[in-house]
């Protein structure tokens, strides 16, 4: 009977649960209903990274280095998208918990407009200075020549990235995570089909090399956004833009910006740290960057599904605070942390055991593979703590307390991770392994600090 009941819940989660009240049902059931589509959604986002690097690795080391160096800077765009999404999710979830459907829809519209405005502001300089971005990141002349078009297209498509993340944040805040899932998987299917065609060519379609990967990703994500808009304007949805006047509501937008600001800074801090780490690794050559890039793509594939559980915690905390149930909000976050930790430990064991096979799937270059295996094994040593840390950080964000995770990130990433990476890799002579070790150490410290501060409970009093 229990297995049948659990199967029914899984089917319900995949079918969509837009009419359910997550503040009144059992906490474990709410976690399952929200986390399953969110985990699959994040797996869809991770698949972009893995598919791209799989096909690009067939071109050569310089092509993989292009992707790695570009993505290290693109993390700033992703940080902006994540931070903006946090604000949108927090406000929409709070209005949803208050049973204010009109207020949730107003917040959704302003979130969409904010994504468009920010994307337009970033696209032009990103395209114009693409070669300079690669040069500043330590790219060789060959990488700059081969990868400038890839970098320009990736930065030029950031409007689509911001919309994809922002609209999915709306769906998550409303508890309708299945919509976010379908849009990302559509984007992935299209990307998987177009990647080999545009990279290697097919019939009259010329081979575009690494540039083709950027074009395929941009088209795939654009189709995902079109599907999102279809849902947003559909009649009968919990949050709908149908008939809404497209004009700025400064009060609502400012509320989103206010909550998003520290969330954005919160993600820009580790992204900036990530750029410095890649810059340090680039001093050891393109093979080190390529090995690290492959390992990071595999790591992202494991972390983004875990982020799905963290996003479920964020939505449950926001909605339960809106329903005046702070203790239930706390219990939801801790339970999500338990489940996520178990998942991450299992992944860490698999990574340690099968690192050579996983890296070997993407490259047959012995030097690149050596760096990749080291990165995968060393970074996954911090997974036990990180499983909790990522959930509790998102729980703060769901409560609207984006400031606490921000200053924690400043301490752990800028005051510890970057200096430690330089000290271990350059001063002690550990090479790239020193950078990998600094990641595991700083992420573990962040998780411990998150657990302590979440236990204090000050996040329960934040107004959104």
C-alpha angles and dihedrals in degrees: 000000000000092000091050091049091050090048090052090052091051091050090048091050092052093045093053133263105214095136096053127104107225091188095065107036125081112295095233092049090049090051092051094046092050102034100051096063091036092052090049089046092054090045086056091054090048091051090065089063096045096046093048095050091044093059096034091053087065089065098056149273094290091055091053090047088053091055092045096049093044093047091050088062094037087062085079089062091046088049091054090048093048093046093048089046091053091056092046093048093047094050096041091046092049092050089046091051088051089053089241102142094169091052091049090052092049090052090049093054093049089048091055092048091048091053092052093048095048093045093053092051093054102039100071100053090040092058095041096051101037096120091047091052091057092045093051090051090059099258117166120242090258093053091048092051094047100038109039094094091048091052093046093052093047092052093041091056095055091109087066091047093052092047093048092052095038097051092044087053088057091053092047093049090052090050091245097121094153090074091057089050096055095048093053094046091050088052090050096049091053091046091050091052096045099041099075092036095053097035098048101019131237127218108313091357108097123226108260098183117206090348089066090062090059092048092049092049093048093049092046094050091045091057089049090055091051089055090049091054090050090058094043092056096041118115117248099029119136089237115030136170093196109131093000114141111245099229135118117269099194095191094055094040091049090052089054092045091048092054093038096049098074090036089057092046087046091061097035089061096061090037090055088047089051090055091053091049092053089047090055091047091049089065087069093057142264093291090060091049091047093049091047091048093053092047092048092052090054090046091050089052089058096040101048094061086050087052086059089064089046091052090051088055090050093053094045093049092049095047095044092050088050088052090050094248105125095159091054089049090055093047090051091054095048092049091050088050092053093051094044093050091053091051094048094049090053091050091048091054091050093047093051093048099042104029095119092051093046094049091041089059088068103036142018093195105116096210094047090047092051092056092044094052091049091050094048095048098043098045094048090060087081095053095099092064096031092061088067097035097058092049095048092046089055090046089059089050093049088055090052092249097127094148096070096058089044097061090040088058091050090056099042101038106029102029097036115015101048097043090042092050091053093044095050097040101039109019098038092033098234091137117202090345088070090058091049091050092051089057094054093045097047094045090051092051090049091054093051092049091047092053093051095048094043089053089057089064101214089134089073091074099053114121120221 
